[in-house]
Amino acid sequence: MPKMKSNRGAAKRFRTTGTGKLRRMRASKSHILTKKNRKRKRRLRSSTSAAKADVARVRRMLPGT
């Protein structure tokens, strides 16, 4: 049986931590940054964990994790 292919869109958006949790970057940091204040942009820099409701779905899209 051939290897499972991972969903490339999900692979670019989610990373697995050492303990097996899923991390993602926050949205709204790609354009129209002039009207967003410094504090907001600084908070958008940090990554956060994926929502519990989405974890099972994302793991199915990333068979290697």
N, CA, C, O and CB atoms as a CASP TS submission, in Angstrom:
PFRMAT TS
TARGET T0000
AUTHOR 0000-0000-0000
METHOD Language model
MODEL 1
PARENT N/A
ATOM      1  N   MET     1       0.844  -1.184   0.000  1.00  0.00           N
ATOM      2  CA  MET     1       0.000   0.000   0.000  1.00  0.00           C
ATOM      3  C   MET     1       0.889   1.248   0.000  1.00  0.00           C
ATOM      4  O   MET     1       1.850   1.312   0.767  1.00  0.00           O
ATOM      5  CB  MET     1      -0.960  -0.002   1.227  1.00  0.00           C
ATOM      6  N   PRO     2       0.586   2.239  -0.847  1.00  0.00           N
ATOM      7  CA  PRO     2       1.431   3.436  -0.897  1.00  0.00           C
ATOM      8  C   PRO     2       1.282   4.306   0.345  1.00  0.00           C
ATOM      9  O   PRO     2       0.332   4.173   1.118  1.00  0.00           O
ATOM     10  CB  PRO     2       1.098   4.253  -2.130  1.00  0.00           C
ATOM     11  N   LYS     3       2.243   5.190   0.508  1.00  0.00           N
ATOM     12  CA  LYS     3       2.200   6.112   1.650  1.00  0.00           C
ATOM     13  C   LYS     3       1.021   7.066   1.511  1.00  0.00           C
ATOM     14  O   LYS     3       0.579   7.375   0.404  1.00  0.00           O
ATOM     15  CB  LYS     3       3.524   6.908   1.765  1.00  0.00           C
ATOM     16  N   MET     4       0.524   7.524   2.645  1.00  0.00           N
ATOM     17  CA  MET     4      -0.550   8.523   2.645  1.00  0.00           C
ATOM     18  C   MET     4       0.055   9.884   2.308  1.00  0.00           C
ATOM     19  O   MET     4       1.146  10.212   2.775  1.00  0.00           O
ATOM     20  CB  MET     4      -1.292   8.565   4.032  1.00  0.00           C
ATOM     21  N   LYS     5      -0.636  10.662   1.515  1.00  0.00           N
ATOM     22  CA  LYS     5      -0.173  12.018   1.221  1.00  0.00           C
ATOM     23  C   LYS     5      -0.780  12.974   2.230  1.00  0.00           C
ATOM     24  O   LYS     5      -1.963  12.886   2.559  1.00  0.00           O
ATOM     25  CB  LYS     5      -0.544  12.440  -0.229  1.00  0.00           C
ATOM     26  N   SER     6       0.043  13.880   2.712  1.00  0.00           N
ATOM     27  CA  SER     6      -0.480  14.878   3.643  1.00  0.00           C
ATOM     28  C   SER     6      -1.090  16.032   2.852  1.00  0.00           C
ATOM     29  O   SER     6      -0.673  16.312   1.728  1.00  0.00           O
ATOM     30  CB  SER     6       0.639  15.392   4.596  1.00  0.00           C
ATOM     31  N   ASN     7      -2.065  16.689   3.436  1.00  0.00           N
ATOM     32  CA  ASN     7      -2.691  17.855   2.835  1.00  0.00           C
ATOM     33  C   ASN     7      -1.678  18.993   2.917  1.00  0.00           C
ATOM     34  O   ASN     7      -1.335  19.435   4.013  1.00  0.00           O
ATOM     35  CB  ASN     7      -4.048  18.227   3.552  1.00  0.00           C
ATOM     36  N   ARG     8      -1.199  19.469   1.778  1.00  0.00           N
ATOM     37  CA  ARG     8      -0.102  20.445   1.762  1.00  0.00           C
ATOM     38  C   ARG     8      -0.511  21.785   2.364  1.00  0.00           C
ATOM     39  O   ARG     8       0.315  22.471   2.966  1.00  0.00           O
ATOM     40  CB  ARG     8       0.387  20.655   0.337  1.00  0.00           C
ATOM     41  N   GLY     9      -1.770  22.161   2.209  1.00  0.00           N
ATOM     42  CA  GLY     9      -2.246  23.404   2.808  1.00  0.00           C
ATOM     43  C   GLY     9      -2.175  23.342   4.319  1.00  0.00           C
ATOM     44  O   GLY     9      -1.764  24.302   4.970  1.00  0.00           O
ATOM     45  N   ALA    10      -2.579  22.202   4.879  1.00  0.00           N
ATOM     46  CA  ALA    10      -2.533  22.023   6.334  1.00  0.00           C
ATOM     47  C   ALA    10      -1.093  21.923   6.813  1.00  0.00           C
ATOM     48  O   ALA    10      -0.758  22.420   7.888  1.00  0.00           O
ATOM     49  CB  ALA    10      -3.321  20.767   6.754  1.00  0.00           C
ATOM     50  N   ALA    11      -0.242  21.283   6.021  1.00  0.00           N
ATOM     51  CA  ALA    11       1.163  21.124   6.406  1.00  0.00           C
ATOM     52  C   ALA    11       1.867  22.470   6.528  1.00  0.00           C
ATOM     53  O   ALA    11       2.769  22.632   7.350  1.00  0.00           O
ATOM     54  CB  ALA    11       1.894  20.249   5.391  1.00  0.00           C
ATOM     55  N   LYS    12       1.456  23.431   5.714  1.00  0.00           N
ATOM     56  CA  LYS    12       2.058  24.755   5.765  1.00  0.00           C
ATOM     57  C   LYS    12       1.542  25.572   6.951  1.00  0.00           C
ATOM     58  O   LYS    12       2.214  26.496   7.411  1.00  0.00           O
ATOM     59  CB  LYS    12       1.788  25.497   4.468  1.00  0.00           C
ATOM     60  N   ARG    13       0.365  25.235   7.436  1.00  0.00           N
ATOM     61  CA  ARG    13      -0.266  26.032   8.485  1.00  0.00           C
ATOM     62  C   ARG    13      -0.078  25.495   9.890  1.00  0.00           C
ATOM     63  O   ARG    13      -0.143  26.262  10.851  1.00  0.00           O
ATOM     64  CB  ARG    13      -1.708  26.144   8.211  1.00  0.00           C
ATOM     65  N   PHE    14       0.150  24.208  10.035  1.00  0.00           N
ATOM     66  CA  PHE    14       0.245  23.590  11.360  1.00  0.00           C
ATOM     67  C   PHE    14       1.569  22.888  11.549  1.00  0.00           C
ATOM     68  O   PHE    14       2.095  22.278  10.619  1.00  0.00           O
ATOM     69  CB  PHE    14      -0.891  22.608  11.574  1.00  0.00           C
ATOM     70  N   ARG    15       2.115  22.973  12.767  1.00  0.00           N
ATOM     71  CA  ARG    15       3.337  22.267  13.139  1.00  0.00           C
ATOM     72  C   ARG    15       3.048  21.490  14.406  1.00  0.00           C
ATOM     73  O   ARG    15       2.254  21.924  15.241  1.00  0.00           O
ATOM     74  CB  ARG    15       4.541  23.250  13.337  1.00  0.00           C
ATOM     75  N   THR    16       3.693  20.341  14.552  1.00  0.00           N
ATOM     76  CA  THR    16       3.524  19.540  15.759  1.00  0.00           C
ATOM     77  C   THR    16       4.648  19.889  16.731  1.00  0.00           C
ATOM     78  O   THR    16       5.805  20.002  16.326  1.00  0.00           O
ATOM     79  CB  THR    16       3.519  18.010  15.428  1.00  0.00           C
ATOM     80  N   THR    17       4.316  20.057  18.002  1.00  0.00           N
ATOM     81  CA  THR    17       5.324  20.347  19.020  1.00  0.00           C
ATOM     82  C   THR    17       5.954  19.033  19.479  1.00  0.00           C
ATOM     83  O   THR    17       5.534  17.958  19.050  1.00  0.00           O
ATOM     84  CB  THR    17       4.699  21.118  20.228  1.00  0.00           C
ATOM     85  N   GLY    18       6.937  19.115  20.329  1.00  0.00           N
ATOM     86  CA  GLY    18       7.599  17.925  20.844  1.00  0.00           C
ATOM     87  C   GLY    18       6.674  17.043  21.644  1.00  0.00           C
ATOM     88  O   GLY    18       6.842  15.823  21.668  1.00  0.00           O
ATOM     89  N   THR    19       5.696  17.647  22.302  1.00  0.00           N
ATOM     90  CA  THR    19       4.760  16.872  23.117  1.00  0.00           C
ATOM     91  C   THR    19       3.565  16.372  22.315  1.00  0.00           C
ATOM     92  O   THR    19       2.711  15.667  22.853  1.00  0.00           O
ATOM     93  CB  THR    19       4.275  17.707  24.281  1.00  0.00           C
ATOM     94  N   GLY    20       3.494  16.733  21.017  1.00  0.00           N
ATOM     95  CA  GLY    20       2.430  16.233  20.163  1.00  0.00           C
ATOM     96  C   GLY    20       1.268  17.182  19.962  1.00  0.00           C
ATOM     97  O   GLY    20       0.304  16.840  19.276  1.00  0.00           O
ATOM     98  N   LYS    21       1.339  18.379  20.553  1.00  0.00           N
ATOM     99  CA  LYS    21       0.267  19.355  20.350  1.00  0.00           C
ATOM    100  C   LYS    21       0.447  20.033  18.998  1.00  0.00           C
ATOM    101  O   LYS    21       1.536  20.008  18.425  1.00  0.00           O
ATOM    102  CB  LYS    21       0.249  20.409  21.492  1.00  0.00           C
ATOM    103  N   LEU    22      -0.612  20.634  18.495  1.00  0.00           N
ATOM    104  CA  LEU    22      -0.551  21.330  17.211  1.00  0.00           C
ATOM    105  C   LEU    22      -0.439  22.828  17.437  1.00  0.00           C
ATOM    106  O   LEU    22      -1.173  23.402  18.241  1.00  0.00           O
ATOM    107  CB  LEU    22      -1.790  21.007  16.353  1.00  0.00           C
ATOM    108  N   ARG    23       0.494  23.464  16.715  1.00  0.00           N
ATOM    109  CA  ARG    23       0.684  24.901  16.808  1.00  0.00           C
ATOM    110  C   ARG    23       0.302  25.528  15.479  1.00  0.00           C
ATOM    111  O   ARG    23       0.454  24.910  14.425  1.00  0.00           O
ATOM    112  CB  ARG    23       2.146  25.251  17.190  1.00  0.00           C
ATOM    113  N   ARG    24      -0.195  26.761  15.532  1.00  0.00           N
ATOM    114  CA  ARG    24      -0.518  27.505  14.322  1.00  0.00           C
ATOM    115  C   ARG    24      -0.168  28.960  14.539  1.00  0.00           C
ATOM    116  O   ARG    24      -0.098  29.428  15.675  1.00  0.00           O
ATOM    117  CB  ARG    24      -2.011  27.347  13.943  1.00  0.00           C
ATOM    118  N   MET    25       0.052  29.679  13.445  1.00  0.00           N
ATOM    119  CA  MET    25       0.299  31.109  13.533  1.00  0.00           C
ATOM    120  C   MET    25      -1.048  31.829  13.477  1.00  0.00           C
ATOM    121  O   MET    25      -2.020  31.304  12.934  1.00  0.00           O
ATOM    122  CB  MET    25       1.252  31.592  12.387  1.00  0.00           C
ATOM    123  N   ARG    26      -1.095  33.016  14.033  1.00  0.00           N
ATOM    124  CA  ARG    26      -2.334  33.787  14.050  1.00  0.00           C
ATOM    125  C   ARG    26      -2.571  34.449  12.686  1.00  0.00           C
ATOM    126  O   ARG    26      -1.625  34.726  11.949  1.00  0.00           O
ATOM    127  CB  ARG    26      -2.290  34.856  15.168  1.00  0.00           C
ATOM    128  N   ALA    27      -3.817  34.691  12.370  1.00  0.00           N
ATOM    129  CA  ALA    27      -4.184  35.300  11.084  1.00  0.00           C
ATOM    130  C   ALA    27      -4.056  36.826  11.160  1.00  0.00           C
ATOM    131  O   ALA    27      -3.786  37.379  12.226  1.00  0.00           O
ATOM    132  CB  ALA    27      -5.632  34.901  10.686  1.00  0.00           C
ATOM    133  N   SER    28      -4.247  37.482  10.052  1.00  0.00           N
ATOM    134  CA  SER    28      -4.293  38.955   9.918  1.00  0.00           C
ATOM    135  C   SER    28      -2.938  39.625  10.038  1.00  0.00           C
ATOM    136  O   SER    28      -2.874  40.768  10.492  1.00  0.00           O
ATOM    137  CB  SER    28      -5.209  39.532  10.957  1.00  0.00           C
ATOM    138  N   LYS    29      -1.849  38.968   9.653  1.00  0.00           N
ATOM    139  CA  LYS    29      -0.533  39.575   9.764  1.00  0.00           C
ATOM    140  C   LYS    29       0.133  39.720   8.401  1.00  0.00           C
ATOM    141  O   LYS    29       1.331  39.990   8.330  1.00  0.00           O
ATOM    142  CB  LYS    29       0.345  38.753  10.688  1.00  0.00           C
ATOM    143  N   SER    30      -0.631  39.544   7.304  1.00  0.00           N
ATOM    144  CA  SER    30       0.016  39.540   5.995  1.00  0.00           C
ATOM    145  C   SER    30      -0.071  40.867   5.247  1.00  0.00           C
ATOM    146  O   SER    30       0.837  41.190   4.481  1.00  0.00           O
ATOM    147  CB  SER    30      -0.582  38.471   5.157  1.00  0.00           C
ATOM    148  N   HIS    31      -1.114  41.630   5.441  1.00  0.00           N
ATOM    149  CA  HIS    31      -1.231  42.898   4.709  1.00  0.00           C
ATOM    150  C   HIS    31      -2.127  43.861   5.485  1.00  0.00           C
ATOM    151  O   HIS    31      -2.733  43.494   6.492  1.00  0.00           O
ATOM    152  CB  HIS    31      -1.797  42.662   3.276  1.00  0.00           C
ATOM    153  N   ILE    32      -2.197  45.095   4.998  1.00  0.00           N
ATOM    154  CA  ILE    32      -2.920  46.195   5.651  1.00  0.00           C
ATOM    155  C   ILE    32      -2.436  46.351   7.098  1.00  0.00           C
ATOM    156  O   ILE    32      -3.229  46.366   8.039  1.00  0.00           O
ATOM    157  CB  ILE    32      -4.460  45.941   5.616  1.00  0.00           C
ATOM    158  N   LEU    33      -1.115  46.467   7.244  1.00  0.00           N
ATOM    159  CA  LEU    33      -0.532  46.544   8.583  1.00  0.00           C
ATOM    160  C   LEU    33      -0.447  47.979   9.105  1.00  0.00           C
ATOM    161  O   LEU    33      -0.227  48.190  10.298  1.00  0.00           O
ATOM    162  CB  LEU    33       0.850  45.922   8.578  1.00  0.00           C
ATOM    163  N   THR    34      -0.619  48.966   8.223  1.00  0.00           N
ATOM    164  CA  THR    34      -0.444  50.352   8.662  1.00  0.00           C
ATOM    165  C   THR    34      -1.529  50.793   9.633  1.00  0.00           C
ATOM    166  O   THR    34      -1.275  51.602  10.525  1.00  0.00           O
ATOM    167  CB  THR    34      -0.430  51.278   7.465  1.00  0.00           C
ATOM    168  N   LYS    35      -2.741  50.263   9.464  1.00  0.00           N
ATOM    169  CA  LYS    35      -3.829  50.690  10.350  1.00  0.00           C
ATOM    170  C   LYS    35      -3.894  49.883  11.657  1.00  0.00           C
ATOM    171  O   LYS    35      -4.675  50.213  12.549  1.00  0.00           O
ATOM    172  CB  LYS    35      -5.154  50.573   9.620  1.00  0.00           C
ATOM    173  N   LYS    36      -3.075  48.829  11.769  1.00  0.00           N
ATOM    174  CA  LYS    36      -3.054  48.029  13.001  1.00  0.00           C
ATOM    175  C   LYS    36      -1.982  48.575  13.924  1.00  0.00           C
ATOM    176  O   LYS    36      -0.869  48.870  13.489  1.00  0.00           O
ATOM    177  CB  LYS    36      -2.798  46.520  12.694  1.00  0.00           C
ATOM    178  N   ASN    37      -2.314  48.708  15.183  1.00  0.00           N
ATOM    179  CA  ASN    37      -1.339  49.304  16.092  1.00  0.00           C
ATOM    180  C   ASN    37      -0.236  48.313  16.470  1.00  0.00           C
ATOM    181  O   ASN    37      -0.360  47.113  16.225  1.00  0.00           O
ATOM    182  CB  ASN    37      -2.037  49.809  17.350  1.00  0.00           C
ATOM    183  N   ARG    38       0.842  48.824  17.067  1.00  0.00           N
ATOM    184  CA  ARG    38       2.017  48.013  17.381  1.00  0.00           C
ATOM    185  C   ARG    38       1.697  46.840  18.284  1.00  0.00           C
ATOM    186  O   ARG    38       2.176  45.724  18.081  1.00  0.00           O
ATOM    187  CB  ARG    38       3.071  48.864  18.025  1.00  0.00           C
ATOM    188  N   LYS    39       0.890  47.112  19.270  1.00  0.00           N
ATOM    189  CA  LYS    39       0.541  46.074  20.244  1.00  0.00           C
ATOM    190  C   LYS    39      -0.168  44.904  19.563  1.00  0.00           C
ATOM    191  O   LYS    39       0.112  43.739  19.842  1.00  0.00           O
ATOM    192  CB  LYS    39      -0.350  46.658  21.358  1.00  0.00           C
ATOM    193  N   ARG    40      -1.079  45.239  18.674  1.00  0.00           N
ATOM    194  CA  ARG    40      -1.835  44.200  17.962  1.00  0.00           C
ATOM    195  C   ARG    40      -0.914  43.369  17.062  1.00  0.00           C
ATOM    196  O   ARG    40      -1.027  42.144  17.017  1.00  0.00           O
ATOM    197  CB  ARG    40      -2.964  44.839  17.121  1.00  0.00           C
ATOM    198  N   LYS    41       0.005  44.047  16.339  1.00  0.00           N
ATOM    199  CA  LYS    41       0.923  43.328  15.452  1.00  0.00           C
ATOM    200  C   LYS    41       1.893  42.460  16.247  1.00  0.00           C
ATOM    201  O   LYS    41       2.268  41.373  15.807  1.00  0.00           O
ATOM    202  CB  LYS    41       1.702  44.317  14.576  1.00  0.00           C
ATOM    203  N   ARG    42       2.291  42.941  17.406  1.00  0.00           N
ATOM    204  CA  ARG    42       3.205  42.184  18.265  1.00  0.00           C
ATOM    205  C   ARG    42       2.529  40.906  18.770  1.00  0.00           C
ATOM    206  O   ARG    42       3.157  39.850  18.842  1.00  0.00           O
ATOM    207  CB  ARG    42       3.672  43.053  19.459  1.00  0.00           C
ATOM    208  N   ARG    43       1.256  41.012  19.115  1.00  0.00           N
ATOM    209  CA  ARG    43       0.516  39.838  19.580  1.00  0.00           C
ATOM    210  C   ARG    43       0.279  38.838  18.456  1.00  0.00           C
ATOM    211  O   ARG    43       0.232  37.632  18.698  1.00  0.00           O
ATOM    212  CB  ARG    43      -0.816  40.260  20.183  1.00  0.00           C
ATOM    213  N   LEU    44       0.129  39.333  17.219  1.00  0.00           N
ATOM    214  CA  LEU    44      -0.098  38.451  16.084  1.00  0.00           C
ATOM    215  C   LEU    44       1.152  37.651  15.718  1.00  0.00           C
ATOM    216  O   LEU    44       1.064  36.628  15.039  1.00  0.00           O
ATOM    217  CB  LEU    44      -0.562  39.259  14.888  1.00  0.00           C
ATOM    218  N   ARG    45       2.326  38.126  16.175  1.00  0.00           N
ATOM    219  CA  ARG    45       3.571  37.424  15.890  1.00  0.00           C
ATOM    220  C   ARG    45       3.630  36.052  16.525  1.00  0.00           C
ATOM    221  O   ARG    45       4.167  35.112  15.940  1.00  0.00           O
ATOM    222  CB  ARG    45       4.734  38.237  16.356  1.00  0.00           C
ATOM    223  N   SER    46       3.079  35.935  17.719  1.00  0.00           N
ATOM    224  CA  SER    46       3.212  34.697  18.467  1.00  0.00           C
ATOM    225  C   SER    46       2.301  33.610  17.916  1.00  0.00           C
ATOM    226  O   SER    46       1.232  33.891  17.374  1.00  0.00           O
ATOM    227  CB  SER    46       2.908  34.937  19.932  1.00  0.00           C
ATOM    228  N   SER    47       2.738  32.372  18.061  1.00  0.00           N
ATOM    229  CA  SER    47       1.905  31.249  17.625  1.00  0.00           C
ATOM    230  C   SER    47       1.028  30.800  18.784  1.00  0.00           C
ATOM    231  O   SER    47       1.288  31.132  19.941  1.00  0.00           O
ATOM    232  CB  SER    47       2.779  30.068  17.106  1.00  0.00           C
ATOM    233  N   THR    48       0.006  30.054  18.468  1.00  0.00           N
ATOM    234  CA  THR    48      -0.927  29.577  19.485  1.00  0.00           C
ATOM    235  C   THR    48      -1.295  28.136  19.167  1.00  0.00           C
ATOM    236  O   THR    48      -0.991  27.640  18.082  1.00  0.00           O
ATOM    237  CB  THR    48      -2.201  30.476  19.553  1.00  0.00           C
ATOM    238  N   SER    49      -1.936  27.475  20.093  1.00  0.00           N
ATOM    239  CA  SER    49      -2.306  26.081  19.837  1.00  0.00           C
ATOM    240  C   SER    49      -3.588  26.034  19.007  1.00  0.00           C
ATOM    241  O   SER    49      -4.402  26.958  19.047  1.00  0.00           O
ATOM    242  CB  SER    49      -2.490  25.302  21.174  1.00  0.00           C
ATOM    243  N   ALA    50      -3.753  24.960  18.265  1.00  0.00           N
ATOM    244  CA  ALA    50      -4.940  24.783  17.432  1.00  0.00           C
ATOM    245  C   ALA    50      -6.148  24.512  18.323  1.00  0.00           C
ATOM    246  O   ALA    50      -6.007  23.984  19.426  1.00  0.00           O
ATOM    247  CB  ALA    50      -4.739  23.627  16.413  1.00  0.00           C
ATOM    248  N   ALA    51      -7.329  24.875  17.842  1.00  0.00           N
ATOM    249  CA  ALA    51      -8.555  24.678  18.608  1.00  0.00           C
ATOM    250  C   ALA    51      -8.813  23.184  18.818  1.00  0.00           C
ATOM    251  O   ALA    51      -8.560  22.371  17.930  1.00  0.00           O
ATOM    252  CB  ALA    51      -9.756  25.339  17.891  1.00  0.00           C
ATOM    253  N   LYS    52      -9.313  22.838  19.991  1.00  0.00           N
ATOM    254  CA  LYS    52      -9.576  21.431  20.316  1.00  0.00           C
ATOM    255  C   LYS    52     -10.539  20.795  19.326  1.00  0.00           C
ATOM    256  O   LYS    52     -10.407  19.616  18.998  1.00  0.00           O
ATOM    257  CB  LYS    52     -10.135  21.310  21.727  1.00  0.00           C
ATOM    258  N   ALA    53     -11.509  21.572  18.850  1.00  0.00           N
ATOM    259  CA  ALA    53     -12.498  21.052  17.905  1.00  0.00           C
ATOM    260  C   ALA    53     -11.863  20.683  16.563  1.00  0.00           C
ATOM    261  O   ALA    53     -12.393  19.832  15.849  1.00  0.00           O
ATOM    262  CB  ALA    53     -13.606  22.079  17.689  1.00  0.00           C
ATOM    263  N   ASP    54     -10.742  21.304  16.212  1.00  0.00           N
ATOM    264  CA  ASP    54     -10.110  21.076  14.913  1.00  0.00           C
ATOM    265  C   ASP    54      -8.976  20.064  14.943  1.00  0.00           C
ATOM    266  O   ASP    54      -8.521  19.624  13.887  1.00  0.00           O
ATOM    267  CB  ASP    54      -9.595  22.362  14.380  1.00  0.00           C
ATOM    268  N   VAL    55      -8.511  19.685  16.122  1.00  0.00           N
ATOM    269  CA  VAL    55      -7.310  18.853  16.227  1.00  0.00           C
ATOM    270  C   VAL    55      -7.465  17.525  15.487  1.00  0.00           C
ATOM    271  O   VAL    55      -6.573  17.145  14.730  1.00  0.00           O
ATOM    272  CB  VAL    55      -6.984  18.590  17.691  1.00  0.00           C
ATOM    273  N   ALA    56      -8.563  16.819  15.685  1.00  0.00           N
ATOM    274  CA  ALA    56      -8.751  15.518  15.040  1.00  0.00           C
ATOM    275  C   ALA    56      -8.761  15.665  13.520  1.00  0.00           C
ATOM    276  O   ALA    56      -8.188  14.839  12.810  1.00  0.00           O
ATOM    277  CB  ALA    56     -10.061  14.862  15.520  1.00  0.00           C
ATOM    278  N   ARG    57      -9.409  16.712  13.025  1.00  0.00           N
ATOM    279  CA  ARG    57      -9.496  16.939  11.580  1.00  0.00           C
ATOM    280  C   ARG    57      -8.121  17.245  10.997  1.00  0.00           C
ATOM    281  O   ARG    57      -7.775  16.749   9.925  1.00  0.00           O
ATOM    282  CB  ARG    57     -10.468  18.090  11.273  1.00  0.00           C
ATOM    283  N   VAL    58      -7.334  18.063  11.703  1.00  0.00           N
ATOM    284  CA  VAL    58      -6.009  18.439  11.218  1.00  0.00           C
ATOM    285  C   VAL    58      -5.079  17.219  11.236  1.00  0.00           C
ATOM    286  O   VAL    58      -4.279  17.039  10.318  1.00  0.00           O
ATOM    287  CB  VAL    58      -5.419  19.587  12.078  1.00  0.00           C
ATOM    288  N   ARG    59      -5.179  16.393  12.264  1.00  0.00           N
ATOM    289  CA  ARG    59      -4.346  15.184  12.339  1.00  0.00           C
ATOM    290  C   ARG    59      -4.635  14.230  11.181  1.00  0.00           C
ATOM    291  O   ARG    59      -3.729  13.564  10.681  1.00  0.00           O
ATOM    292  CB  ARG    59      -4.573  14.463  13.675  1.00  0.00           C
ATOM    293  N   ARG    60      -5.899  14.166  10.756  1.00  0.00           N
ATOM    294  CA  ARG    60      -6.250  13.341   9.598  1.00  0.00           C
ATOM    295  C   ARG    60      -5.618  13.875   8.323  1.00  0.00           C
ATOM    296  O   ARG    60      -5.273  13.108   7.423  1.00  0.00           O
ATOM    297  CB  ARG    60      -7.765  13.271   9.435  1.00  0.00           C
ATOM    298  N   MET    61      -5.468  15.205   8.248  1.00  0.00           N
ATOM    299  CA  MET    61      -4.861  15.812   7.069  1.00  0.00           C
ATOM    300  C   MET    61      -3.342  15.666   7.063  1.00  0.00           C
ATOM    301  O   MET    61      -2.710  15.761   6.011  1.00  0.00           O
ATOM    302  CB  MET    61      -5.235  17.277   6.992  1.00  0.00           C
ATOM    303  N   LEU    62      -2.751  15.432   8.250  1.00  0.00           N
ATOM    304  CA  LEU    62      -1.310  15.257   8.384  1.00  0.00           C
ATOM    305  C   LEU    62      -1.015  13.862   8.907  1.00  0.00           C
ATOM    306  O   LEU    62      -0.787  13.693  10.105  1.00  0.00           O
ATOM    307  CB  LEU    62      -0.707  16.328   9.318  1.00  0.00           C
ATOM    308  N   PRO    63      -1.014  12.860   8.039  1.00  0.00           N
ATOM    309  CA  PRO    63      -0.883  11.489   8.515  1.00  0.00           C
ATOM    310  C   PRO    63       0.458  11.185   9.185  1.00  0.00           C
ATOM    311  O   PRO    63       0.543  10.231   9.959  1.00  0.00           O
ATOM    312  CB  PRO    63      -1.082  10.553   7.376  1.00  0.00           C
ATOM    313  N   GLY    64       1.492  11.956   8.915  1.00  0.00           N
ATOM    314  CA  GLY    64       2.798  11.691   9.511  1.00  0.00           C
ATOM    315  C   GLY    64       2.897  12.104  10.975  1.00  0.00           C
ATOM    316  O   GLY    64       3.864  11.738  11.643  1.00  0.00           O
ATOM    317  N   THR    65       1.922  12.860  11.498  1.00  0.00           N
ATOM    318  CA  THR    65       2.027  13.377  12.858  1.00  0.00           C
ATOM    319  C   THR    65       1.319  12.479  13.850  1.00  0.00           C
ATOM    320  O   THR    65       1.309  12.768  15.046  1.00  0.00           O
ATOM    321  CB  THR    65       1.458  14.777  12.937  1.00  0.00           C
TER
END
